[in-house]
Amino acid sequence: MFKVMRISKNTREVLKAIALVAGISIAIVIPNAAVALSAILKLQKKGKKRYELRKHVEKLHEEGMLTLSGDTITLTKRGKDLLAVVALDQLSVPSTKWDGVWRVVAYDIPIGKDKSRDLFRKTIRQIGFKQIQKSIFVFPYESKEEIAIAAHVCNVSSYVLYMHAQDIPRESDMIKIFQLDTK
């Protein structure tokens, strides 16, 4: 089962490097993939020493995020779940000409899923949704796929609704906030 975890900057970098070296798009659910450790160690960002990166990989191994076999790294289920959370940071929707339709996301996520709710809310805000009620957010551009991914990764799909609306409360304020051309 998915569990929201705190993710350090180094953990994000290593997981992204694993996905990059394996040729995996981190915006999708990751299939089983093995990666050569030597290839990851070649990725030196911002002056990181190879031994520091290797040490962090070994720490992720100890935490059950990945398995090491010789010079091969394989993400475990827990590692894949963590990578999926990291992938949420990559979700975005390009601005296009507004079609006059509002995208509305409403959710009623139970109290026992507080961390999942917080992560989902953070993600839709990062995409660009603006809150108009406690658990109702609006956005002017098509984003059904991104919302489905976020809801799936956060394990809240059954509590989330995605709708299209022609009119919304405070529409003139939202048009100004999103800087939309209504002509």
N, CA and C atoms as a LAMMPS dump frame, in Angstrom:
ITEM: TIMESTEP
0
ITEM: NUMBER OF ATOMS
549
ITEM: BOX BOUNDS ff ff ff
-5.0000000000000000e+02 5.0000000000000000e+02
-5.0000000000000000e+02 5.0000000000000000e+02
-5.0000000000000000e+02 5.0000000000000000e+02
ITEM: ATOMS id mol type element x y z
1 1 1 N 0.841 -1.191 0
2 1 2 C 0 0 0
3 1 3 C 0.875 1.239 0
4 2 1 N 0.423 2.271 -0.67
5 2 2 C 1.159 3.521 -0.772
6 2 3 C 1.204 4.209 0.577
7 3 1 N 2.35 4.747 0.914
8 3 2 C 2.502 5.52 2.132
9 3 3 C 3.309 6.762 1.785
10 4 1 N 2.844 7.924 2.218
11 4 2 C 3.547 9.166 1.937
12 4 3 C 4.804 9.212 2.789
13 5 1 N 5.93 9.526 2.15
14 5 2 C 7.208 9.551 2.848
15 5 3 C 7.881 10.892 2.611
16 6 1 N 8.681 11.323 3.585
17 6 2 C 9.494 12.517 3.386
18 6 3 C 10.658 12.117 2.495
19 7 1 N 10.966 12.974 1.533
20 7 2 C 11.992 12.628 0.557
21 7 3 C 13.055 13.715 0.548
22 8 1 N 14.271 13.334 0.875
23 8 2 C 15.366 14.302 0.88
24 8 3 C 15.775 14.658 -0.542
25 9 1 N 16.471 15.766 -0.673
26 9 2 C 16.941 16.217 -1.985
27 9 3 C 17.86 15.162 -2.6
28 10 1 N 18.756 14.57 -1.797
29 10 2 C 19.675 13.546 -2.309
30 10 3 C 18.917 12.317 -2.794
31 11 1 N 17.884 11.914 -2.048
32 11 2 C 17.085 10.758 -2.453
33 11 3 C 16.406 11.043 -3.787
34 12 1 N 15.84 12.236 -3.937
35 12 2 C 15.208 12.62 -5.203
36 12 3 C 16.22 12.534 -6.344
37 13 1 N 17.437 13.073 -6.128
38 13 2 C 18.461 13.067 -7.167
39 13 3 C 18.844 11.654 -7.576
40 14 1 N 19.041 10.783 -6.589
41 14 2 C 19.444 9.411 -6.896
42 14 3 C 18.332 8.681 -7.638
43 15 1 N 17.087 8.814 -7.186
44 15 2 C 15.979 8.135 -7.862
45 15 3 C 15.788 8.667 -9.28
46 16 1 N 15.916 9.977 -9.465
47 16 2 C 15.812 10.543 -10.81
48 16 3 C 16.951 10.033 -11.684
49 17 1 N 18.154 9.912 -11.107
50 17 2 C 19.308 9.407 -11.863
51 17 3 C 19.07 7.965 -12.289
52 18 1 N 18.529 7.156 -11.381
53 18 2 C 18.233 5.759 -11.715
54 18 3 C 17.241 5.717 -12.874
55 19 1 N 16.191 6.522 -12.777
56 19 2 C 15.186 6.545 -13.837
57 19 3 C 15.791 7.048 -15.148
58 20 1 N 16.629 8.073 -15.079
59 20 2 C 17.25 8.633 -16.272
60 20 3 C 18.164 7.626 -16.956
61 21 1 N 19.021 6.98 -16.187
62 21 2 C 19.972 6.021 -16.752
63 21 3 C 19.238 4.825 -17.354
64 22 1 N 18.122 4.451 -16.728
65 22 2 C 17.348 3.319 -17.246
66 22 3 C 16.475 3.715 -18.431
67 23 1 N 16.443 5.011 -18.731
68 23 2 C 15.607 5.472 -19.837
69 23 3 C 14.14 5.444 -19.474
70 24 1 N 13.85 5.643 -18.217
71 24 2 C 12.479 5.577 -17.728
72 24 3 C 11.937 6.992 -17.581
73 25 1 N 10.727 7.224 -18.045
74 25 2 C 10.061 8.491 -17.798
75 25 3 C 9.521 8.44 -16.385
76 26 1 N 9.938 9.373 -15.536
77 26 2 C 9.496 9.312 -14.15
78 26 3 C 8.087 9.848 -13.957
79 27 1 N 7.428 10.221 -15.044
80 27 2 C 6.049 10.684 -14.934
81 27 3 C 5.063 9.532 -15.084
82 28 1 N 5.559 8.293 -15.165
83 28 2 C 4.681 7.133 -15.266
84 28 3 C 5.034 6.143 -14.172
85 29 1 N 4.166 5.176 -13.958
86 29 2 C 4.456 4.129 -12.991
87 29 3 C 5.585 3.275 -13.55
88 30 1 N 6.59 3.032 -12.734
89 30 2 C 7.823 2.427 -13.194
90 30 3 C 7.712 0.898 -13.24
91 31 1 N 7.99 0.288 -14.401
92 31 2 C 8.045 -1.17 -14.464
93 31 3 C 9.37 -1.658 -13.871
94 32 1 N 9.528 -2.965 -13.696
95 32 2 C 10.797 -3.489 -13.187
96 32 3 C 11.928 -3.041 -14.099
97 33 1 N 12.955 -2.485 -13.501
98 33 2 C 14.092 -2.016 -14.292
99 33 3 C 15.353 -2.167 -13.474
100 34 1 N 16.399 -2.673 -14.089
101 34 2 C 17.705 -2.782 -13.441
102 34 3 C 18.62 -1.766 -14.098
103 35 1 N 19.516 -1.186 -13.309
104 35 2 C 20.388 -0.126 -13.779
105 35 3 C 21.809 -0.435 -13.334
106 36 1 N 22.772 -0.169 -14.198
107 36 2 C 24.172 -0.38 -13.835
108 36 3 C 24.611 0.697 -12.856
109 37 1 N 25.132 0.274 -11.707
110 37 2 C 25.601 1.199 -10.686
111 37 3 C 26.711 2.089 -11.233
112 38 1 N 27.581 1.541 -12.044
113 38 2 C 28.68 2.335 -12.586
114 38 3 C 28.162 3.505 -13.413
115 39 1 N 27.038 3.319 -14.13
116 39 2 C 26.473 4.406 -14.927
117 39 3 C 25.927 5.506 -14.028
118 40 1 N 25.303 5.13 -12.92
119 40 2 C 24.781 6.132 -11.989
120 40 3 C 25.924 6.897 -11.339
121 41 1 N 26.982 6.185 -10.996
122 41 2 C 28.103 6.847 -10.345
123 41 3 C 28.79 7.849 -11.262
124 42 1 N 28.595 7.716 -12.569
125 42 2 C 29.164 8.678 -13.517
126 42 3 C 28.418 10.004 -13.492
127 43 1 N 27.176 9.979 -12.971
128 43 2 C 26.396 11.211 -12.903
129 43 3 C 26.87 12.026 -11.701
130 44 1 N 27.602 13.056 -11.961
131 44 2 C 28.12 13.892 -10.873
132 44 3 C 27.535 15.285 -11.03
133 45 1 N 26.538 15.574 -10.219
134 45 2 C 25.893 16.881 -10.285
135 45 3 C 26.468 17.767 -9.192
136 46 1 N 26.715 19.007 -9.55
137 46 2 C 27.125 20.032 -8.598
138 46 3 C 28.319 19.582 -7.77
139 47 1 N 29.301 18.941 -8.405
140 47 2 C 30.544 18.582 -7.727
141 47 3 C 30.441 17.439 -6.733
142 48 1 N 29.369 16.681 -6.765
143 48 2 C 29.261 15.542 -5.848
144 48 3 C 30.371 14.54 -6.14
145 49 1 N 30.95 14.016 -5.097
146 49 2 C 31.974 12.992 -5.227
147 49 3 C 31.3 11.647 -5.471
148 50 1 N 31.981 10.801 -6.236
149 50 2 C 31.425 9.488 -6.543
150 50 3 C 31.126 8.693 -5.275
151 51 1 N 32.013 8.787 -4.297
152 51 2 C 31.788 7.999 -3.074
153 51 3 C 30.582 8.506 -2.301
154 52 1 N 30.26 9.818 -2.389
155 52 2 C 29.069 10.347 -1.718
156 52 3 C 27.8 9.785 -2.356
157 53 1 N 27.787 9.735 -3.675
158 53 2 C 26.645 9.189 -4.38
159 53 3 C 26.497 7.703 -4.082
160 54 1 N 27.611 6.978 -4.102
161 54 2 C 27.578 5.545 -3.783
162 54 3 C 27.082 5.325 -2.355
163 55 1 N 27.523 6.168 -1.434
164 55 2 C 27.096 6.063 -0.043
165 55 3 C 25.576 6.266 0.06
166 56 1 N 25.049 7.218 -0.713
167 56 2 C 23.611 7.46 -0.675
168 56 3 C 22.841 6.297 -1.294
169 57 1 N 23.374 5.721 -2.358
170 57 2 C 22.747 4.538 -2.963
171 57 3 C 22.71 3.402 -1.942
172 58 1 N 23.807 3.214 -1.221
173 58 2 C 23.847 2.155 -0.201
174 58 3 C 22.846 2.422 0.918
175 59 1 N 22.662 3.704 1.271
176 59 2 C 21.675 4.061 2.296
177 59 3 C 20.267 3.709 1.821
178 60 1 N 19.961 4.012 0.542
179 60 2 C 18.651 3.65 -0.005
180 60 3 C 18.459 2.14 -0.016
181 61 1 N 19.544 1.414 -0.248
182 61 2 C 19.494 -0.048 -0.193
183 61 3 C 19.145 -0.506 1.223
184 62 1 N 19.797 0.076 2.211
185 62 2 C 19.523 -0.28 3.613
186 62 3 C 18.084 0.04 4.012
187 63 1 N 17.518 1.093 3.413
188 63 2 C 16.14 1.49 3.713
189 63 3 C 15.112 0.696 2.914
190 64 1 N 15.584 -0.234 2.071
191 64 2 C 14.67 -1.078 1.306
192 64 3 C 14.1 -0.43 0.063
193 65 1 N 14.733 0.639 -0.41
194 65 2 C 14.252 1.327 -1.614
195 65 3 C 14.735 0.643 -2.885
196 66 1 N 15.88 -0.02 -2.801
197 66 2 C 16.433 -0.69 -3.963
198 66 3 C 17.269 -1.881 -3.525
199 67 1 N 17.52 -2.778 -4.47
200 67 2 C 18.389 -3.916 -4.203
201 67 3 C 19.658 -3.742 -5.019
202 68 1 N 20.762 -4.206 -4.457
203 68 2 C 22.061 -4.152 -5.121
204 68 3 C 22.518 -5.572 -5.377
205 69 1 N 22.939 -5.82 -6.601
206 69 2 C 23.48 -7.126 -6.952
207 69 3 C 24.655 -6.879 -7.885
208 70 1 N 25.864 -6.968 -7.339
209 70 2 C 27.042 -6.622 -8.128
210 70 3 C 27.004 -5.156 -8.454
211 71 1 N 27.013 -4.836 -9.742
212 71 2 C 26.925 -3.425 -10.126
213 71 3 C 25.546 -3.082 -10.687
214 72 1 N 24.52 -3.857 -10.282
215 72 2 C 23.159 -3.647 -10.772
216 72 3 C 22.26 -3.173 -9.637
217 73 1 N 21.453 -2.161 -9.929
218 73 2 C 20.473 -1.625 -8.985
219 73 3 C 19.089 -1.939 -9.519
220 74 1 N 18.215 -2.443 -8.645
221 74 2 C 16.824 -2.685 -9.005
222 74 3 C 15.946 -1.995 -7.976
223 75 1 N 15 -1.197 -8.438
224 75 2 C 14.07 -0.55 -7.521
225 75 3 C 13.127 -1.587 -6.926
226 76 1 N 12.915 -1.512 -5.623
227 76 2 C 11.928 -2.362 -4.959
228 76 3 C 10.563 -1.694 -5.105
229 77 1 N 9.515 -2.358 -4.634
230 77 2 C 8.179 -1.755 -4.663
231 77 3 C 8.202 -0.441 -3.906
232 78 1 N 8.847 -0.425 -2.764
233 78 2 C 8.933 0.812 -1.965
234 78 3 C 9.685 1.898 -2.735
235 79 1 N 10.749 1.526 -3.438
236 79 2 C 11.496 2.481 -4.252
237 79 3 C 10.666 3.023 -5.393
238 80 1 N 9.87 2.138 -6.023
239 80 2 C 8.992 2.576 -7.115
240 80 3 C 7.923 3.533 -6.602
241 81 1 N 7.372 3.226 -5.403
242 81 2 C 6.385 4.126 -4.811
243 81 3 C 7.005 5.492 -4.542
244 82 1 N 8.218 5.48 -4.032
245 82 2 C 8.915 6.732 -3.747
246 82 3 C 9.202 7.494 -5.036
247 83 1 N 9.606 6.797 -6.068
248 83 2 C 9.867 7.434 -7.357
249 83 3 C 8.581 8.032 -7.929
250 84 1 N 7.455 7.358 -7.716
251 84 2 C 6.176 7.893 -8.177
252 84 3 C 5.858 9.214 -7.485
253 85 1 N 6.174 9.306 -6.188
254 85 2 C 5.974 10.56 -5.449
255 85 3 C 6.886 11.641 -6.007
256 86 1 N 8.135 11.277 -6.29
257 86 2 C 9.076 12.225 -6.888
258 86 3 C 8.54 12.695 -8.245
259 87 1 N 7.919 11.785 -8.983
260 87 2 C 7.383 12.123 -10.309
261 87 3 C 6.279 13.17 -10.236
262 88 1 N 5.59 13.25 -9.096
263 88 2 C 4.531 14.257 -8.954
264 88 3 C 5.082 15.665 -9.162
265 89 1 N 6.338 15.887 -8.769
266 89 2 C 6.954 17.204 -8.967
267 89 3 C 7.103 17.546 -10.441
268 90 1 N 7.077 16.541 -11.3
269 90 2 C 7.266 16.755 -12.735
270 90 3 C 5.968 17.036 -13.469
271 91 1 N 4.824 16.853 -12.795
272 91 2 C 3.538 17.072 -13.459
273 91 3 C 3.338 18.555 -13.759
274 92 1 N 2.949 18.841 -14.979
275 92 2 C 2.637 20.215 -15.349
276 92 3 C 1.696 20.193 -16.546
277 93 1 N 1.019 21.305 -16.741
278 93 2 C 0.101 21.458 -17.863
279 93 3 C 0.503 22.725 -18.6
280 94 1 N 0.804 22.616 -19.885
281 94 2 C 1.189 23.821 -20.628
282 94 3 C -0.001 24.769 -20.807
283 95 1 N 0.286 26.049 -20.704
284 95 2 C -0.756 27.057 -20.941
285 95 3 C -1.035 27.127 -22.433
286 96 1 N -2.296 27.102 -22.761
287 96 2 C -2.725 27.238 -24.154
288 96 3 C -3.796 28.316 -24.186
289 97 1 N -4.396 28.525 -25.332
290 97 2 C -5.506 29.468 -25.408
291 97 3 C -6.673 28.86 -24.635
292 98 1 N -7.251 29.655 -23.75
293 98 2 C -8.351 29.176 -22.917
294 98 3 C -9.591 28.939 -23.773
295 99 1 N -10.218 27.789 -23.586
296 99 2 C -11.405 27.424 -24.365
297 99 3 C -12.716 27.829 -23.687
298 100 1 N -12.639 28.562 -22.58
299 100 2 C -13.837 29.023 -21.884
300 100 3 C -14.431 28.006 -20.929
301 101 1 N -13.778 26.859 -20.796
302 101 2 C -14.261 25.791 -19.911
303 101 3 C -13.332 25.691 -18.697
304 102 1 N -13.939 25.627 -17.529
305 102 2 C -13.171 25.463 -16.293
306 102 3 C -13.034 23.985 -15.955
307 103 1 N -11.87 23.594 -15.475
308 103 2 C -11.652 22.238 -14.985
309 103 3 C -11.752 22.32 -13.471
310 104 1 N -12.634 21.521 -12.909
311 104 2 C -12.904 21.57 -11.477
312 104 3 C -12.513 20.231 -10.861
313 105 1 N -11.74 20.294 -9.79
314 105 2 C -11.4 19.101 -9.024
315 105 3 C -12.019 19.265 -7.643
316 106 1 N -12.813 18.274 -7.253
317 106 2 C -13.416 18.246 -5.929
318 106 3 C -13.032 16.922 -5.284
319 107 1 N -12.788 16.958 -3.998
320 107 2 C -12.447 15.716 -3.312
321 107 3 C -13.009 15.71 -1.899
322 108 1 N -13.221 14.513 -1.395
323 108 2 C -13.666 14.293 -0.023
324 108 3 C -12.865 13.108 0.496
325 109 1 N -11.639 13.391 0.891
326 109 2 C -10.695 12.357 1.315
327 109 3 C -10.828 12.16 2.82
328 110 1 N -11.035 10.924 3.29
329 110 2 C -11.265 10.656 4.712
330 110 3 C -10.12 11.133 5.618
331 111 1 N -10.463 11.353 6.865
332 111 2 C -9.514 11.848 7.863
333 111 3 C -8.306 10.933 8.016
334 112 1 N -8.454 9.65 7.885
335 112 2 C -7.335 8.718 8.042
336 112 3 C -6.277 8.816 6.949
337 113 1 N -6.552 9.584 5.926
338 113 2 C -5.63 9.714 4.793
339 113 3 C -5.077 11.142 4.713
340 114 1 N -4.768 11.728 5.872
341 114 2 C -4.319 13.117 5.925
342 114 3 C -3.085 13.388 5.074
343 115 1 N -2.079 12.539 5.169
344 115 2 C -0.844 12.765 4.41
345 115 3 C -1.085 12.645 2.913
346 116 1 N -1.907 11.681 2.518
347 116 2 C -2.24 11.531 1.102
348 116 3 C -3.013 12.744 0.604
349 117 1 N -3.962 13.242 1.42
350 117 2 C -4.736 14.42 1.048
351 117 3 C -3.816 15.629 0.89
352 118 1 N -2.906 15.809 1.842
353 118 2 C -1.978 16.942 1.784
354 118 3 C -1.094 16.874 0.542
355 119 1 N -0.614 15.674 0.206
356 119 2 C 0.231 15.521 -0.977
357 119 3 C -0.575 15.782 -2.254
358 120 1 N -1.81 15.292 -2.3
359 120 2 C -2.656 15.529 -3.463
360 120 3 C -2.928 17.025 -3.624
361 121 1 N -3.285 17.691 -2.522
362 121 2 C -3.555 19.133 -2.571
363 121 3 C -2.309 19.902 -3.022
364 122 1 N -1.161 19.544 -2.488
365 122 2 C 0.097 20.197 -2.875
366 122 3 C 0.356 20.006 -4.369
367 123 1 N 0.099 18.815 -4.863
368 123 2 C 0.347 18.51 -6.271
369 123 3 C -0.57 19.298 -7.195
370 124 1 N -1.859 19.371 -6.876
371 124 2 C -2.749 20.104 -7.779
372 124 3 C -2.458 21.603 -7.721
373 125 1 N -2.021 22.083 -6.587
374 125 2 C -1.603 23.489 -6.517
375 125 3 C -0.359 23.717 -7.374
376 126 1 N 0.564 22.767 -7.328
377 126 2 C 1.789 22.874 -8.13
378 126 3 C 1.453 22.879 -9.621
379 127 1 N 0.463 22.106 -10.022
380 127 2 C 0.017 22.09 -11.419
381 127 3 C -0.531 23.461 -11.802
382 128 1 N -1.166 24.144 -10.85
383 128 2 C -1.69 25.481 -11.114
384 128 3 C -3.125 25.691 -10.681
385 129 1 N -3.774 24.666 -10.128
386 129 2 C -5.15 24.799 -9.668
387 129 3 C -5.232 25.825 -8.539
388 130 1 N -6.343 26.557 -8.52
389 130 2 C -6.603 27.545 -7.464
390 130 3 C -7.816 27.097 -6.665
391 131 1 N -7.737 27.288 -5.366
392 131 2 C -8.789 26.844 -4.457
393 131 3 C -9.937 27.859 -4.452
394 132 1 N -11.184 27.352 -4.619
395 132 2 C -12.351 28.232 -4.522
396 132 3 C -13.241 27.859 -3.335
397 133 1 N -13.076 26.667 -2.808
398 133 2 C -13.738 26.199 -1.592
399 133 3 C -12.751 25.29 -0.873
400 134 1 N -13.109 24.799 0.303
401 134 2 C -12.2 23.971 1.11
402 134 3 C -11.57 22.837 0.3
403 135 1 N -12.352 22.096 -0.443
404 135 2 C -11.804 20.976 -1.215
405 135 3 C -12.248 21.023 -2.678
406 136 1 N -12.366 22.245 -3.195
407 136 2 C -12.727 22.436 -4.599
408 136 3 C -11.715 23.392 -5.232
409 137 1 N -11.111 22.922 -6.328
410 137 2 C -10.081 23.685 -7.019
411 137 3 C -10.456 23.836 -8.488
412 138 1 N -10.025 24.947 -9.106
413 138 2 C -10.322 25.182 -10.52
414 138 3 C -9.042 25.482 -11.294
415 139 1 N -9.127 25.208 -12.603
416 139 2 C -8.005 25.427 -13.508
417 139 3 C -8.581 25.613 -14.907
418 140 1 N -8.013 26.493 -15.722
419 140 2 C -8.611 26.752 -17.03
420 140 3 C -8.206 25.796 -18.154
421 141 1 N -7.265 24.918 -17.924
422 141 2 C -6.751 24.082 -19.015
423 141 3 C -6.997 22.597 -18.746
424 142 1 N -7.109 21.828 -19.812
425 142 2 C -7.34 20.38 -19.705
426 142 3 C -6.212 19.742 -18.908
427 143 1 N -6.576 18.963 -17.901
428 143 2 C -5.59 18.371 -17.012
429 143 3 C -6.082 17.06 -16.402
430 144 1 N -7.002 16.42 -17.088
431 144 2 C -7.597 15.181 -16.567
432 144 3 C -6.541 14.107 -16.329
433 145 1 N -5.621 13.964 -17.262
434 145 2 C -4.583 12.945 -17.139
435 145 3 C -3.67 13.209 -15.941
436 146 1 N -3.269 14.45 -15.761
437 146 2 C -2.392 14.806 -14.638
438 146 3 C -3.091 14.587 -13.298
439 147 1 N -4.374 14.919 -13.23
440 147 2 C -5.134 14.698 -11.998
441 147 3 C -5.278 13.204 -11.72
442 148 1 N -5.512 12.421 -12.766
443 148 2 C -5.623 10.961 -12.599
444 148 3 C -4.313 10.386 -12.067
445 149 1 N -3.188 10.85 -12.601
446 149 2 C -1.879 10.371 -12.128
447 149 3 C -1.684 10.751 -10.671
448 150 1 N -1.946 12.019 -10.336
449 150 2 C -1.764 12.484 -8.954
450 150 3 C -2.658 11.71 -7.994
451 151 1 N -3.914 11.517 -8.357
452 151 2 C -4.843 10.79 -7.496
453 151 3 C -4.404 9.336 -7.317
454 152 1 N -3.908 8.721 -8.394
455 152 2 C -3.45 7.336 -8.322
456 152 3 C -2.22 7.21 -7.411
457 153 1 N -1.24 8.071 -7.629
458 153 2 C -0.014 8.009 -6.83
459 153 3 C -0.316 8.26 -5.354
460 154 1 N -1.242 9.174 -5.084
461 154 2 C -1.61 9.494 -3.7
462 154 3 C -2.611 8.502 -3.11
463 155 1 N -3.05 7.536 -3.923
464 155 2 C -3.999 6.51 -3.493
465 155 3 C -5.32 7.117 -3.01
466 156 1 N -5.82 8.117 -3.763
467 156 2 C -7.077 8.771 -3.406
468 156 3 C -8.049 8.835 -4.581
469 157 1 N -7.807 8.048 -5.612
470 157 2 C -8.622 8.111 -6.833
471 157 3 C -10.121 8.005 -6.57
472 158 1 N -10.505 7.151 -5.659
473 158 2 C -11.938 6.946 -5.427
474 158 3 C -12.589 8.11 -4.68
475 159 1 N -11.806 9.074 -4.217
476 159 2 C -12.341 10.219 -3.477
477 159 3 C -12.284 11.52 -4.288
478 160 1 N -11.831 11.436 -5.544
479 160 2 C -11.592 12.631 -6.35
480 160 3 C -12.542 12.676 -7.55
481 161 1 N -13.105 13.852 -7.797
482 161 2 C -13.945 14.087 -8.971
483 161 3 C -13.28 15.141 -9.848
484 162 1 N -13.32 14.916 -11.155
485 162 2 C -12.807 15.867 -12.134
486 162 3 C -13.976 16.231 -13.037
487 163 1 N -14.258 17.536 -13.148
488 163 2 C -15.435 17.98 -13.901
489 163 3 C -15.09 19.157 -14.804
490 164 1 N -15.934 19.387 -15.786
491 164 2 C -15.875 20.577 -16.628
492 164 3 C -17.054 21.461 -16.242
493 165 1 N -16.813 22.776 -16.208
494 165 2 C -17.888 23.715 -15.879
495 165 3 C -17.788 24.945 -16.776
496 166 1 N -18.936 25.457 -17.177
497 166 2 C -18.98 26.675 -17.996
498 166 3 C -18.882 27.926 -17.13
499 167 1 N -19.469 27.87 -15.952
500 167 2 C -19.463 29 -15.019
501 167 3 C -19.027 28.506 -13.648
502 168 1 N -18.312 29.361 -12.915
503 168 2 C -17.89 29.025 -11.553
504 168 3 C -18.097 30.252 -10.666
505 169 1 N -18.214 30.065 -9.364
506 169 2 C -18.282 31.223 -8.463
507 169 3 C -16.979 32.032 -8.564
508 170 1 N -17.093 33.34 -8.432
509 170 2 C -15.931 34.238 -8.482
510 170 3 C -15.165 34.113 -9.801
511 171 1 N -15.903 33.871 -10.877
512 171 2 C -15.266 33.652 -12.182
513 171 3 C -14.412 34.844 -12.617
514 172 1 N -14.909 36.049 -12.41
515 172 2 C -14.129 37.22 -12.838
516 172 3 C -12.8 37.299 -12.078
517 173 1 N -12.811 36.925 -10.794
518 173 2 C -11.556 36.895 -10.02
519 173 3 C -10.599 35.846 -10.581
520 174 1 N -11.14 34.68 -10.919
521 174 2 C -10.296 33.601 -11.451
522 174 3 C -9.719 33.968 -12.818
523 175 1 N -10.502 34.651 -13.627
524 175 2 C -10.006 35.085 -14.94
525 175 3 C -8.809 36.01 -14.752
526 176 1 N -8.891 36.907 -13.761
527 176 2 C -7.772 37.812 -13.463
528 176 3 C -6.576 37.039 -12.902
529 177 1 N -6.823 36.118 -11.974
530 177 2 C -5.737 35.337 -11.355
531 177 3 C -4.978 34.537 -12.409
532 178 1 N -5.714 33.907 -13.321
533 178 2 C -5.078 33.097 -14.37
534 178 3 C -4.646 33.936 -15.583
535 179 1 N -4.959 35.236 -15.54
536 179 2 C -4.601 36.156 -16.626
537 179 3 C -5.082 35.632 -17.978
538 180 1 N -6.375 35.322 -18.031
539 180 2 C -6.96 34.73 -19.23
540 180 3 C -7.472 35.791 -20.187
541 181 1 N -7.327 35.514 -21.455
542 181 2 C -7.865 36.358 -22.512
543 181 3 C -9.268 35.856 -22.826
544 182 1 N -10.276 36.677 -22.55
545 182 2 C -11.663 36.247 -22.751
546 182 3 C -12.238 36.742 -24.06
547 183 1 N -11.417 37.297 -24.91
548 183 2 C -11.902 37.831 -26.202
549 183 3 C -11.922 36.771 -27.26
